[in-house]
C-alpha cells in the first residue's frame, strides 16, 4: 500500500520537468521572426536607390546633347555633294561601238538590281532602235511610256531636254556633231540624280566635261 503514494510522486516529478520545458518554450518565444523580416524590406529599397542613380547620370546626357550637335552639321553636308553632281563613269568606246557599250552598261545596271524605270539612255548620233520604233506610233505614245517610268527610256539628243531626271543616265556618244555632244553631256549631268555613264571617245568627252572625268 505505501507503494501507491510513491507512484503519484514520481508522476508529479515527471510533470515538474515537463513544466520546465514549457517555461523554456516561453523563453525561445523571443524568436522574433518579424525581427529578421524587417531586414527583407531593405531589399526593395536597394532597387530604389539604383533608380535615382540614373537620374544622377543625366549630367553625362549633356555630352550626348553635344554629340547631336556635330551630327547635325554632318547631315546637311551629305546632301550638298549629292545635289552638286552625280558620280560619273567613262566607258571608252568608238562612235560605232558607243551604243553597244551603252547597252552593256544598261544590262549590268539591271542585273545589279537597278529598276528599269531608273535608267535614261541618251544618244548623240543615230537613234536607238527602240526609240525609232516607238516614235513610229507617234509622240504621244512615245512620251506616255516616258511618263509611266516603268522601263528604260531611250531619247535622242534632240529631244532629251524633254526627258525628266532619273537616278541613272547613260549617254552613248555614237556620232553626231561636236556641238551635239557639247550640249548633251551637260544636260545629262543635270538629268542624272546619282550616276552618269558616258560611252564614247575619252578625248572628246574630256574636252567637254574636263580631264577630271
C-alpha positions as CSV (number, residue, x, y, z in Angstrom):
1,X,0.0,0.0,0.0
2,X,2.7,2.5,0.8
3,X,3.9,2.0,-2.8
4,X,0.8,3.6,-4.2
5,X,1.5,7.1,-2.8
6,X,5.1,6.9,-4.1
7,X,3.9,6.4,-7.7
8,X,2.0,9.6,-7.9
9,X,5.0,11.4,-6.6
10,X,7.0,10.0,-9.4
11,X,4.4,11.3,-11.8
12,X,4.4,14.7,-10.2
13,X,8.2,14.9,-10.5
14,X,7.9,13.9,-14.2
15,X,5.3,16.6,-14.7
16,X,7.6,19.0,-13.0
17,X,10.4,18.7,-15.5
18,X,7.7,18.9,-18.3
19,X,6.6,22.2,-16.9
20,X,10.1,23.5,-17.1
21,X,10.4,22.9,-20.8
22,X,7.1,24.6,-21.1
23,X,8.6,27.6,-19.4
24,X,11.7,27.2,-21.6
25,X,9.4,27.5,-24.6
26,X,8.3,30.8,-23.3
27,X,12.0,31.9,-23.4
28,X,12.5,31.0,-27.0
29,X,9.4,32.9,-27.9
30,X,11.8,35.9,-28.5
31,X,12.3,34.2,-31.8
32,X,11.1,37.5,-33.3
33,X,10.9,36.1,-36.8
34,X,9.4,39.5,-37.6
35,X,12.7,40.9,-36.5
36,X,14.8,39.4,-39.3
37,X,11.8,40.1,-41.7
38,X,12.3,43.8,-41.5
39,X,15.7,43.1,-43.0
40,X,14.0,41.9,-46.1
41,X,12.2,45.2,-46.8
42,X,15.6,46.9,-47.3
43,X,16.0,44.7,-50.5
44,X,13.2,46.5,-52.3
45,X,14.9,49.6,-51.1
46,X,18.1,48.7,-53.0
47,X,16.5,48.9,-56.4
48,X,15.0,52.1,-55.2
49,X,18.4,53.8,-54.9
50,X,19.6,52.3,-58.2
51,X,16.8,54.2,-59.9
52,X,17.9,57.5,-58.6
53,X,21.4,56.8,-59.8
54,X,20.5,57.0,-63.5
55,X,19.0,60.5,-62.9
56,X,22.3,61.4,-61.4
57,X,23.9,60.2,-64.7
58,X,21.7,62.7,-66.5
59,X,24.7,65.0,-66.2
60,X,26.5,63.0,-68.9
61,X,23.5,63.4,-71.0
62,X,24.8,66.9,-71.6
63,X,27.6,65.2,-73.5
64,X,25.0,63.3,-75.5
65,X,23.4,66.5,-76.3
66,X,26.7,67.8,-77.6
67,X,27.0,64.7,-79.9
68,X,23.9,65.5,-81.9
69,X,25.4,68.9,-82.4
70,X,28.2,67.7,-84.7
71,X,25.9,65.1,-86.3
72,X,23.6,67.9,-87.3
73,X,26.1,69.7,-89.5
74,X,27.2,66.4,-90.9
75,X,23.7,65.8,-92.3
76,X,23.5,69.0,-94.3
77,X,27.0,68.3,-95.7
78,X,25.7,64.9,-97.2
79,X,23.0,66.4,-99.4
80,X,25.3,69.1,-100.7
81,X,27.6,66.8,-102.7
82,X,24.6,64.7,-103.9
83,X,22.9,67.8,-105.2
84,X,26.1,69.2,-106.6
85,X,26.8,66.5,-109.2
86,X,26.3,62.8,-109.9
87,X,29.0,60.2,-109.9
88,X,30.4,60.0,-113.5
89,X,31.8,56.9,-115.1
90,X,33.5,56.9,-118.5
91,X,33.4,53.8,-120.8
92,X,35.9,54.2,-123.7
93,X,34.3,53.3,-127.0
94,X,34.4,54.4,-130.6
95,X,31.5,56.2,-132.1
96,X,30.4,52.9,-133.8
97,X,30.6,50.9,-130.6
98,X,29.3,53.5,-128.2
99,X,25.7,52.3,-128.5
100,X,26.7,48.7,-127.8
101,X,28.7,49.8,-124.8
102,X,25.7,51.7,-123.5
103,X,23.5,48.6,-123.9
104,X,26.0,46.5,-122.0
105,X,26.1,49.2,-119.2
106,X,22.3,49.1,-119.0
107,X,22.3,45.3,-118.8
108,X,24.8,45.5,-115.9
109,X,22.7,48.0,-114.1
110,X,19.6,45.8,-114.4
111,X,21.5,42.7,-113.3
112,X,22.7,44.6,-110.3
113,X,19.2,45.3,-109.2
114,X,18.6,48.7,-110.6
115,X,14.9,49.2,-111.7
116,X,14.4,49.7,-115.4
117,X,12.4,52.9,-114.7
118,X,15.5,54.3,-113.1
119,X,17.5,54.4,-116.3
120,X,17.5,57.0,-119.1
121,X,19.6,56.5,-122.2
122,X,20.6,59.4,-124.5
123,X,22.2,59.1,-127.9
124,X,24.0,61.9,-129.7
125,X,24.0,60.3,-133.1
126,X,21.7,57.7,-134.6
127,X,18.6,57.0,-132.6
128,X,18.3,53.8,-130.5
129,X,16.2,51.2,-132.4
130,X,13.7,51.2,-129.5
131,X,13.2,54.9,-129.7
132,X,12.8,54.8,-133.5
133,X,10.2,52.0,-133.2
134,X,8.2,53.7,-130.5
135,X,8.2,57.1,-132.3
136,X,6.7,55.3,-135.3
137,X,3.5,55.2,-133.2
138,X,3.5,58.9,-132.6
139,X,4.9,61.3,-130.0
140,X,2.0,60.8,-127.6
141,X,2.6,57.1,-127.3
142,X,6.3,57.6,-127.0
143,X,6.2,60.2,-124.2
144,X,3.5,58.3,-122.4
145,X,6.0,55.5,-121.9
146,X,8.4,58.1,-120.6
147,X,5.9,59.3,-118.1
148,X,5.0,55.7,-117.0
149,X,8.6,55.3,-115.8
150,X,8.2,51.5,-115.8
151,X,11.0,50.7,-118.3
152,X,14.3,52.0,-119.6
153,X,13.7,55.1,-121.8
154,X,15.7,56.0,-124.9
155,X,15.9,59.5,-126.2
156,X,17.7,61.3,-128.9
157,X,19.8,64.3,-128.0
158,X,17.4,66.5,-129.9
159,X,14.5,65.6,-127.6
160,X,16.5,64.7,-124.4
161,X,15.6,68.1,-123.0
162,X,12.0,66.9,-122.5
163,X,13.1,63.9,-120.5
164,X,12.7,64.1,-116.7
165,X,15.6,63.3,-114.4
166,X,16.3,59.7,-113.4
167,X,18.7,58.1,-110.9
168,X,20.9,56.9,-113.7
169,X,21.6,58.4,-117.1
170,X,23.6,56.6,-119.8
171,X,24.9,58.7,-122.7
172,X,26.1,57.0,-125.9
173,X,28.3,59.4,-127.9
174,X,27.6,57.4,-131.1
175,X,28.2,60.2,-133.6
176,X,26.6,63.5,-134.3
177,X,28.2,66.9,-134.3
178,X,30.6,68.0,-131.7
179,X,28.0,70.6,-130.7
180,X,25.6,67.7,-130.0
181,X,27.9,66.1,-127.5
182,X,28.8,69.5,-126.0
183,X,25.1,70.2,-125.3
184,X,24.1,66.6,-124.4
185,X,26.7,65.9,-121.8
186,X,25.9,68.9,-119.6
187,X,22.2,68.2,-120.0
188,X,22.8,64.5,-119.0
189,X,24.6,65.7,-115.8
190,X,21.5,67.7,-114.9
191,X,19.2,64.7,-115.5
192,X,21.3,62.2,-113.6
193,X,20.4,62.1,-109.9
194,X,23.0,59.6,-108.8
195,X,25.1,58.2,-111.7
196,X,26.1,59.3,-115.2
197,X,27.7,56.8,-117.5
198,X,29.2,58.1,-120.7
199,X,30.2,55.8,-123.5
200,X,32.4,57.2,-126.2
201,X,35.8,58.7,-127.2
202,X,37.6,59.7,-123.9
203,X,39.3,62.7,-125.6
204,X,36.0,64.1,-126.9
205,X,34.3,63.5,-123.6
206,X,37.1,65.1,-121.6
207,X,37.1,68.1,-123.8
208,X,33.5,68.7,-122.9
209,X,33.4,67.6,-119.2
210,X,37.0,68.2,-118.3
211,X,40.0,66.0,-117.8
212,X,38.8,65.1,-114.3
213,X,36.1,62.7,-115.6
